[in-house]
Structure formats: C-alpha cells, structure tokens
C-alpha cells in the first residue's frame, strides 16, 4: 500500500533520505538527511487525509546556504 505521507524531489533514489514528522494537526515537517548542494530544488509533499478527503499537496523550495 502507498504511504500516507510522501515527499520527493524528481529523483526516487533520494527517497531513503527523507523522513516525515507529524508535529500536530496541520504541522508536518520534512527532513532530509545528508544534504548536498545538488539537493537545492523544489520538492512536492503530499498527505493522504483519507479516501473521501483526498490528497493535500504543497510545494517547498529548498535553498542550501
């Protein structure tokens, strides 16, 4: 079955570096381990609320300084 939470860059080989934390209702964090400069990009995060409610999606731009 599909995971209810997913965040990916357009490169599925990086998915093992992503972890998702639900802090509270409406507050979800995406963590990326072992950052590299090449990870600077726009990421899409999806949360499956339920089959009836559907999927919520947001894009986040990661800038590495």
PyMOL Python script that loads the backbone (N, CA, C, O; Angstrom):
from pymol import cmd

cmd.read_pdbstr("""\
ATOM      1  N   UNK A   1       0.829  -1.206   0.000  1.00  0.00           N
ATOM      2  CA  UNK A   1       0.000   0.000   0.000  1.00  0.00           C
ATOM      3  C   UNK A   1       0.863   1.255   0.000  1.00  0.00           C
ATOM      4  O   UNK A   1       2.003   1.250   0.463  1.00  0.00           O
ATOM      5  N   UNK A   2       0.289   2.326  -0.531  1.00  0.00           N
ATOM      6  CA  UNK A   2       1.001   3.600  -0.574  1.00  0.00           C
ATOM      7  C   UNK A   2       1.110   4.192   0.820  1.00  0.00           C
ATOM      8  O   UNK A   2       0.220   4.032   1.655  1.00  0.00           O
ATOM      9  N   UNK A   3       2.216   4.876   1.050  1.00  0.00           N
ATOM     10  CA  UNK A   3       2.400   5.574   2.314  1.00  0.00           C
ATOM     11  C   UNK A   3       1.487   6.789   2.332  1.00  0.00           C
ATOM     12  O   UNK A   3       1.323   7.438   1.299  1.00  0.00           O
ATOM     13  N   UNK A   4       0.885   7.122   3.477  1.00  0.00           N
ATOM     14  CA  UNK A   4       0.018   8.303   3.528  1.00  0.00           C
ATOM     15  C   UNK A   4       0.785   9.611   3.445  1.00  0.00           C
ATOM     16  O   UNK A   4       0.191  10.661   3.199  1.00  0.00           O
ATOM     17  N   UNK A   5       2.083   9.564   3.646  1.00  0.00           N
ATOM     18  CA  UNK A   5       2.906  10.761   3.569  1.00  0.00           C
ATOM     19  C   UNK A   5       4.041  10.510   2.604  1.00  0.00           C
ATOM     20  O   UNK A   5       4.682   9.460   2.649  1.00  0.00           O
ATOM     21  N   UNK A   6       4.293  11.467   1.732  1.00  0.00           N
ATOM     22  CA  UNK A   6       5.440  11.309   0.843  1.00  0.00           C
ATOM     23  C   UNK A   6       5.955  12.669   0.436  1.00  0.00           C
ATOM     24  O   UNK A   6       5.179  13.598   0.209  1.00  0.00           O
ATOM     25  N   UNK A   7       7.248  12.782   0.345  1.00  0.00           N
ATOM     26  CA  UNK A   7       7.890  13.988  -0.143  1.00  0.00           C
ATOM     27  C   UNK A   7       9.004  13.543  -1.068  1.00  0.00           C
ATOM     28  O   UNK A   7       9.854  12.740  -0.683  1.00  0.00           O
ATOM     29  N   UNK A   8       9.001  14.057  -2.275  1.00  0.00           N
ATOM     30  CA  UNK A   8      10.020  13.622  -3.216  1.00  0.00           C
ATOM     31  C   UNK A   8      10.500  14.765  -4.072  1.00  0.00           C
ATOM     32  O   UNK A   8       9.744  15.677  -4.406  1.00  0.00           O
ATOM     33  N   UNK A   9      11.746  14.704  -4.415  1.00  0.00           N
ATOM     34  CA  UNK A   9      12.298  15.509  -5.482  1.00  0.00           C
ATOM     35  C   UNK A   9      12.127  14.617  -6.703  1.00  0.00           C
ATOM     36  O   UNK A   9      11.874  13.423  -6.541  1.00  0.00           O
ATOM     37  N   UNK A  10      12.250  15.126  -7.884  1.00  0.00           N
ATOM     38  CA  UNK A  10      12.060  14.296  -9.068  1.00  0.00           C
ATOM     39  C   UNK A  10      13.213  13.318  -9.235  1.00  0.00           C
ATOM     40  O   UNK A  10      13.830  13.254 -10.298  1.00  0.00           O
ATOM     41  N   UNK A  11      13.502  12.565  -8.197  1.00  0.00           N
ATOM     42  CA  UNK A  11      14.573  11.578  -8.210  1.00  0.00           C
ATOM     43  C   UNK A  11      14.262  10.542  -7.132  1.00  0.00           C
ATOM     44  O   UNK A  11      14.606  10.744  -5.968  1.00  0.00           O
ATOM     45  N   UNK A  12      13.614   9.433  -7.506  1.00  0.00           N
ATOM     46  CA  UNK A  12      13.182   8.461  -6.498  1.00  0.00           C
ATOM     47  C   UNK A  12      14.326   7.813  -5.724  1.00  0.00           C
ATOM     48  O   UNK A  12      14.081   7.240  -4.663  1.00  0.00           O
ATOM     49  N   UNK A  13      15.557   7.881  -6.209  1.00  0.00           N
ATOM     50  CA  UNK A  13      16.676   7.262  -5.497  1.00  0.00           C
ATOM     51  C   UNK A  13      17.014   8.013  -4.214  1.00  0.00           C
ATOM     52  O   UNK A  13      17.733   7.480  -3.368  1.00  0.00           O
ATOM     53  N   UNK A  14      16.519   9.222  -4.050  1.00  0.00           N
ATOM     54  CA  UNK A  14      16.794  10.002  -2.840  1.00  0.00           C
ATOM     55  C   UNK A  14      15.780   9.747  -1.731  1.00  0.00           C
ATOM     56  O   UNK A  14      15.963  10.235  -0.616  1.00  0.00           O
ATOM     57  N   UNK A  15      14.721   8.999  -2.005  1.00  0.00           N
ATOM     58  CA  UNK A  15      13.615   8.882  -1.056  1.00  0.00           C
ATOM     59  C   UNK A  15      14.025   8.296   0.291  1.00  0.00           C
ATOM     60  O   UNK A  15      13.356   8.562   1.290  1.00  0.00           O
ATOM     61  N   UNK A  16      15.100   7.508   0.358  1.00  0.00           N
ATOM     62  CA  UNK A  16      15.522   6.954   1.642  1.00  0.00           C
ATOM     63  C   UNK A  16      16.134   8.010   2.555  1.00  0.00           C
ATOM     64  O   UNK A  16      16.367   7.737   3.732  1.00  0.00           O
ATOM     65  N   UNK A  17      16.396   9.196   2.047  1.00  0.00           N
ATOM     66  CA  UNK A  17      16.959  10.284   2.867  1.00  0.00           C
ATOM     67  C   UNK A  17      15.880  11.182   3.459  1.00  0.00           C
ATOM     68  O   UNK A  17      16.190  12.084   4.238  1.00  0.00           O
ATOM     69  N   UNK A  18      14.629  10.951   3.106  1.00  0.00           N
ATOM     70  CA  UNK A  18      13.524  11.775   3.569  1.00  0.00           C
ATOM     71  C   UNK A  18      12.827  11.129   4.754  1.00  0.00           C
ATOM     72  O   UNK A  18      12.585   9.922   4.752  1.00  0.00           O
ATOM     73  N   UNK A  19      12.506  11.921   5.761  1.00  0.00           N
ATOM     74  CA  UNK A  19      11.644  11.467   6.846  1.00  0.00           C
ATOM     75  C   UNK A  19      10.582  12.530   7.073  1.00  0.00           C
ATOM     76  O   UNK A  19      10.824  13.723   6.891  1.00  0.00           O
ATOM     77  N   UNK A  20       9.422  12.082   7.468  1.00  0.00           N
ATOM     78  CA  UNK A  20       8.290  12.970   7.705  1.00  0.00           C
ATOM     79  C   UNK A  20       7.926  12.879   9.182  1.00  0.00           C
ATOM     80  O   UNK A  20       7.866  11.787   9.746  1.00  0.00           O
ATOM     81  N   UNK A  21       7.681  14.030   9.807  1.00  0.00           N
ATOM     82  CA  UNK A  21       7.277  14.079  11.206  1.00  0.00           C
ATOM     83  C   UNK A  21       5.979  14.862  11.305  1.00  0.00           C
ATOM     84  O   UNK A  21       5.878  15.978  10.794  1.00  0.00           O
ATOM     85  N   UNK A  22       4.984  14.273  11.966  1.00  0.00           N
ATOM     86  CA  UNK A  22       3.732  14.986  12.219  1.00  0.00           C
ATOM     87  C   UNK A  22       3.844  15.582  13.612  1.00  0.00           C
ATOM     88  O   UNK A  22       3.822  14.859  14.609  1.00  0.00           O
ATOM     89  N   UNK A  23       3.964  16.909  13.679  1.00  0.00           N
ATOM     90  CA  UNK A  23       4.144  17.600  14.953  1.00  0.00           C
ATOM     91  C   UNK A  23       2.813  17.838  15.657  1.00  0.00           C
ATOM     92  O   UNK A  23       2.706  17.655  16.869  1.00  0.00           O
ATOM     93  N   UNK A  24       1.815  18.240  14.906  1.00  0.00           N
ATOM     94  CA  UNK A  24       0.466  18.445  15.412  1.00  0.00           C
ATOM     95  C   UNK A  24      -0.437  18.600  14.197  1.00  0.00           C
ATOM     96  O   UNK A  24       0.044  18.624  13.064  1.00  0.00           O
ATOM     97  N   UNK A  25      -1.723  18.704  14.423  1.00  0.00           N
ATOM     98  CA  UNK A  25      -2.669  18.848  13.326  1.00  0.00           C
ATOM     99  C   UNK A  25      -2.289  20.048  12.464  1.00  0.00           C
ATOM    100  O   UNK A  25      -2.244  21.177  12.954  1.00  0.00           O
ATOM    101  N   UNK A  26      -2.019  19.809  11.192  1.00  0.00           N
ATOM    102  CA  UNK A  26      -1.653  20.880  10.279  1.00  0.00           C
ATOM    103  C   UNK A  26      -0.188  21.264  10.298  1.00  0.00           C
ATOM    104  O   UNK A  26       0.205  22.209   9.613  1.00  0.00           O
ATOM    105  N   UNK A  27       0.629  20.560  11.062  1.00  0.00           N
ATOM    106  CA  UNK A  27       2.056  20.885  11.176  1.00  0.00           C
ATOM    107  C   UNK A  27       2.883  19.637  10.896  1.00  0.00           C
ATOM    108  O   UNK A  27       3.104  18.813  11.784  1.00  0.00           O
ATOM    109  N   UNK A  28       3.333  19.510   9.669  1.00  0.00           N
ATOM    110  CA  UNK A  28       4.110  18.354   9.236  1.00  0.00           C
ATOM    111  C   UNK A  28       5.473  18.842   8.770  1.00  0.00           C
ATOM    112  O   UNK A  28       5.570  19.813   8.019  1.00  0.00           O
ATOM    113  N   UNK A  29       6.524  18.165   9.219  1.00  0.00           N
ATOM    114  CA  UNK A  29       7.889  18.536   8.843  1.00  0.00           C
ATOM    115  C   UNK A  29       8.480  17.500   7.901  1.00  0.00           C
ATOM    116  O   UNK A  29       8.231  16.302   8.035  1.00  0.00           O
ATOM    117  N   UNK A  30       9.270  17.985   6.941  1.00  0.00           N
ATOM    118  CA  UNK A  30      10.025  17.117   6.053  1.00  0.00           C
ATOM    119  C   UNK A  30      11.493  17.297   6.399  1.00  0.00           C
ATOM    120  O   UNK A  30      11.999  18.420   6.403  1.00  0.00           O
ATOM    121  N   UNK A  31      12.173  16.209   6.688  1.00  0.00           N
ATOM    122  CA  UNK A  31      13.601  16.252   6.995  1.00  0.00           C
ATOM    123  C   UNK A  31      14.361  15.512   5.910  1.00  0.00           C
ATOM    124  O   UNK A  31      13.930  14.457   5.444  1.00  0.00           O
ATOM    125  N   UNK A  32      15.498  16.074   5.510  1.00  0.00           N
ATOM    126  CA  UNK A  32      16.348  15.446   4.503  1.00  0.00           C
ATOM    127  C   UNK A  32      17.713  15.228   5.139  1.00  0.00           C
ATOM    128  O   UNK A  32      18.360  16.181   5.572  1.00  0.00           O
ATOM    129  N   UNK A  33      18.151  13.975   5.194  1.00  0.00           N
ATOM    130  CA  UNK A  33      19.449  13.635   5.778  1.00  0.00           C
ATOM    131  C   UNK A  33      20.567  13.832   4.767  1.00  0.00           C
ATOM    132  O   UNK A  33      20.357  13.714   3.560  1.00  0.00           O
ATOM    133  N   UNK A  34      21.751  14.134   5.272  1.00  0.00           N
ATOM    134  CA  UNK A  34      22.973  14.234   4.460  1.00  0.00           C
ATOM    135  C   UNK A  34      22.786  15.162   3.262  1.00  0.00           C
ATOM    136  O   UNK A  34      22.968  14.764   2.111  1.00  0.00           O
ATOM    137  N   UNK A  35      22.419  16.405   3.559  1.00  0.00           N
ATOM    138  CA  UNK A  35      22.182  17.383   2.491  1.00  0.00           C
ATOM    139  C   UNK A  35      23.416  17.606   1.634  1.00  0.00           C
ATOM    140  O   UNK A  35      24.546  17.596   2.123  1.00  0.00           O
ATOM    141  N   UNK A  36      23.180  17.805   0.369  1.00  0.00           N
ATOM    142  CA  UNK A  36      24.224  18.167  -0.582  1.00  0.00           C
ATOM    143  C   UNK A  36      23.723  19.373  -1.363  1.00  0.00           C
ATOM    144  O   UNK A  36      22.516  19.571  -1.496  1.00  0.00           O
ATOM    145  N   UNK A  37      24.637  20.174  -1.874  1.00  0.00           N
ATOM    146  CA  UNK A  37      24.248  21.373  -2.625  1.00  0.00           C
ATOM    147  C   UNK A  37      23.335  21.030  -3.797  1.00  0.00           C
ATOM    148  O   UNK A  37      22.474  21.829  -4.166  1.00  0.00           O
ATOM    149  N   UNK A  38      23.513  19.865  -4.375  1.00  0.00           N
ATOM    150  CA  UNK A  38      22.697  19.478  -5.530  1.00  0.00           C
ATOM    151  C   UNK A  38      21.236  19.229  -5.157  1.00  0.00           C
ATOM    152  O   UNK A  38      20.401  19.069  -6.047  1.00  0.00           O
ATOM    153  N   UNK A  39      20.907  19.192  -3.857  1.00  0.00           N
ATOM    154  CA  UNK A  39      19.528  18.965  -3.431  1.00  0.00           C
ATOM    155  C   UNK A  39      18.687  20.235  -3.507  1.00  0.00           C
ATOM    156  O   UNK A  39      17.471  20.179  -3.325  1.00  0.00           O
ATOM    157  N   UNK A  40      19.320  21.384  -3.775  1.00  0.00           N
ATOM    158  CA  UNK A  40      18.559  22.621  -3.885  1.00  0.00           C
ATOM    159  C   UNK A  40      17.586  22.477  -5.041  1.00  0.00           C
ATOM    160  O   UNK A  40      17.988  22.296  -6.191  1.00  0.00           O
ATOM    161  N   UNK A  41      16.307  22.558  -4.724  1.00  0.00           N
ATOM    162  CA  UNK A  41      15.284  22.303  -5.733  1.00  0.00           C
ATOM    163  C   UNK A  41      13.916  22.574  -5.127  1.00  0.00           C
ATOM    164  O   UNK A  41      13.803  22.925  -3.953  1.00  0.00           O
ATOM    165  N   UNK A  42      12.884  22.409  -5.937  1.00  0.00           N
ATOM    166  CA  UNK A  42      11.512  22.453  -5.451  1.00  0.00           C
ATOM    167  C   UNK A  42      11.066  21.027  -5.177  1.00  0.00           C
ATOM    168  O   UNK A  42      11.213  20.147  -6.025  1.00  0.00           O
ATOM    169  N   UNK A  43      10.518  20.801  -3.984  1.00  0.00           N
ATOM    170  CA  UNK A  43      10.033  19.496  -3.564  1.00  0.00           C
ATOM    171  C   UNK A  43       8.520  19.548  -3.457  1.00  0.00           C
ATOM    172  O   UNK A  43       7.951  20.584  -3.113  1.00  0.00           O
ATOM    173  N   UNK A  44       7.881  18.448  -3.747  1.00  0.00           N
ATOM    174  CA  UNK A  44       6.439  18.335  -3.621  1.00  0.00           C
ATOM    175  C   UNK A  44       6.127  17.373  -2.490  1.00  0.00           C
ATOM    176  O   UNK A  44       6.627  16.248  -2.468  1.00  0.00           O
ATOM    177  N   UNK A  45       5.302  17.814  -1.551  1.00  0.00           N
ATOM    178  CA  UNK A  45       4.890  16.973  -0.427  1.00  0.00           C
ATOM    179  C   UNK A  45       3.399  16.699  -0.542  1.00  0.00           C
ATOM    180  O   UNK A  45       2.608  17.604  -0.806  1.00  0.00           O
ATOM    181  N   UNK A  46       3.025  15.441  -0.341  1.00  0.00           N
ATOM    182  CA  UNK A  46       1.622  15.050  -0.397  1.00  0.00           C
ATOM    183  C   UNK A  46       1.247  14.344   0.893  1.00  0.00           C
ATOM    184  O   UNK A  46       2.015  13.543   1.426  1.00  0.00           O
ATOM    185  N   UNK A  47       0.043  14.653   1.390  1.00  0.00           N
ATOM    186  CA  UNK A  47      -0.506  13.991   2.564  1.00  0.00           C
ATOM    187  C   UNK A  47      -1.865  13.436   2.166  1.00  0.00           C
ATOM    188  O   UNK A  47      -2.740  14.182   1.726  1.00  0.00           O
ATOM    189  N   UNK A  48      -2.044  12.121   2.319  1.00  0.00           N
ATOM    190  CA  UNK A  48      -3.327  11.487   2.039  1.00  0.00           C
ATOM    191  C   UNK A  48      -4.139  11.543   3.326  1.00  0.00           C
ATOM    192  O   UNK A  48      -3.814  10.872   4.306  1.00  0.00           O
ATOM    193  N   UNK A  49      -5.196  12.350   3.316  1.00  0.00           N
ATOM    194  CA  UNK A  49      -6.011  12.514   4.516  1.00  0.00           C
ATOM    195  C   UNK A  49      -6.919  11.308   4.722  1.00  0.00           C
ATOM    196  O   UNK A  49      -6.978  10.747   5.816  1.00  0.00           O
ATOM    197  N   UNK A  50      -7.613  10.921   3.688  1.00  0.00           N
ATOM    198  CA  UNK A  50      -8.472   9.738   3.667  1.00  0.00           C
ATOM    199  C   UNK A  50      -8.937   9.573   2.229  1.00  0.00           C
ATOM    200  O   UNK A  50      -8.744  10.466   1.404  1.00  0.00           O
ATOM    201  N   UNK A  51      -9.550   8.435   1.926  1.00  0.00           N
ATOM    202  CA  UNK A  51     -10.044   8.253   0.563  1.00  0.00           C
ATOM    203  C   UNK A  51     -11.106   9.292   0.236  1.00  0.00           C
ATOM    204  O   UNK A  51     -11.162   9.793  -0.887  1.00  0.00           O
ATOM    205  N   UNK A  52     -11.943   9.616   1.204  1.00  0.00           N
ATOM    206  CA  UNK A  52     -13.009  10.589   0.974  1.00  0.00           C
ATOM    207  C   UNK A  52     -12.473  12.014   0.876  1.00  0.00           C
ATOM    208  O   UNK A  52     -12.920  12.790   0.032  1.00  0.00           O
ATOM    209  N   UNK A  53     -11.518  12.359   1.738  1.00  0.00           N
ATOM    210  CA  UNK A  53     -10.995  13.730   1.775  1.00  0.00           C
ATOM    211  C   UNK A  53      -9.952  13.986   0.695  1.00  0.00           C
ATOM    212  O   UNK A  53      -9.738  15.129   0.292  1.00  0.00           O
ATOM    213  N   UNK A  54      -9.306  12.926   0.229  1.00  0.00           N
ATOM    214  CA  UNK A  54      -8.331  13.091  -0.847  1.00  0.00           C
ATOM    215  C   UNK A  54      -6.940  13.432  -0.355  1.00  0.00           C
ATOM    216  O   UNK A  54      -6.576  13.178   0.793  1.00  0.00           O
ATOM    217  N   UNK A  55      -6.175  14.017  -1.264  1.00  0.00           N
ATOM    218  CA  UNK A  55      -4.759  14.303  -1.036  1.00  0.00           C
ATOM    219  C   UNK A  55      -4.549  15.808  -0.966  1.00  0.00           C
ATOM    220  O   UNK A  55      -5.075  16.553  -1.793  1.00  0.00           O
ATOM    221  N   UNK A  56      -3.788  16.249   0.010  1.00  0.00           N
ATOM    222  CA  UNK A  56      -3.348  17.642   0.086  1.00  0.00           C
ATOM    223  C   UNK A  56      -1.905  17.681  -0.382  1.00  0.00           C
ATOM    224  O   UNK A  56      -1.109  16.804  -0.045  1.00  0.00           O
ATOM    225  N   UNK A  57      -1.573  18.698  -1.156  1.00  0.00           N
ATOM    226  CA  UNK A  57      -0.232  18.782  -1.732  1.00  0.00           C
ATOM    227  C   UNK A  57       0.310  20.190  -1.571  1.00  0.00           C
ATOM    228  O   UNK A  57      -0.430  21.169  -1.671  1.00  0.00           O
ATOM    229  N   UNK A  58       1.617  20.285  -1.319  1.00  0.00           N
ATOM    230  CA  UNK A  58       2.284  21.581  -1.222  1.00  0.00           C
ATOM    231  C   UNK A  58       3.676  21.461  -1.815  1.00  0.00           C
ATOM    232  O   UNK A  58       4.313  20.412  -1.720  1.00  0.00           O
ATOM    233  N   UNK A  59       4.139  22.527  -2.421  1.00  0.00           N
ATOM    234  CA  UNK A  59       5.499  22.585  -2.943  1.00  0.00           C
ATOM    235  C   UNK A  59       6.348  23.424  -2.000  1.00  0.00           C
ATOM    236  O   UNK A  59       5.881  24.423  -1.451  1.00  0.00           O
ATOM    237  N   UNK A  60       7.586  23.016  -1.817  1.00  0.00           N
ATOM    238  CA  UNK A  60       8.529  23.755  -0.971  1.00  0.00           C
ATOM    239  C   UNK A  60       9.845  23.872  -1.716  1.00  0.00           C
ATOM    240  O   UNK A  60      10.334  22.896  -2.285  1.00  0.00           O
ATOM    241  N   UNK A  61      10.423  25.082  -1.710  1.00  0.00           N
ATOM    242  CA  UNK A  61      11.726  25.264  -2.341  1.00  0.00           C
ATOM    243  C   UNK A  61      12.795  25.168  -1.271  1.00  0.00           C
ATOM    244  O   UNK A  61      12.722  25.851  -0.250  1.00  0.00           O
ATOM    245  N   UNK A  62      13.785  24.323  -1.502  1.00  0.00           N
ATOM    246  CA  UNK A  62      14.898  24.150  -0.574  1.00  0.00           C
ATOM    247  C   UNK A  62      16.100  24.905  -1.101  1.00  0.00           C
ATOM    248  O   UNK A  62      16.586  24.629  -2.198  1.00  0.00           O
ATOM    249  N   UNK A  63      16.584  25.868  -0.309  1.00  0.00           N
ATOM    250  CA  UNK A  63      17.793  26.610  -0.660  1.00  0.00           C
ATOM    251  C   UNK A  63      18.863  26.254   0.362  1.00  0.00           C
ATOM    252  O   UNK A  63      18.630  26.337   1.568  1.00  0.00           O
ATOM    253  N   UNK A  64      20.019  25.863  -0.114  1.00  0.00           N
ATOM    254  CA  UNK A  64      21.122  25.487   0.761  1.00  0.00           C
ATOM    255  C   UNK A  64      22.149  26.610   0.751  1.00  0.00           C
ATOM    256  O   UNK A  64      22.624  27.016  -0.309  1.00  0.00           O
ATOM    257  N   UNK A  65      22.494  27.116   1.953  1.00  0.00           N
ATOM    258  CA  UNK A  65      23.450  28.220   2.070  1.00  0.00           C
ATOM    259  C   UNK A  65      24.743  27.725   2.645  1.00  0.00           C
ATOM    260  O   UNK A  65      25.679  28.505   2.822  1.00  0.00           O
TER     261      UNK A  65
END
""", "prot")
cmd.dss("prot")
cmd.show_as("cartoon", "prot")
cmd.util.cbc("prot")
cmd.orient("prot")
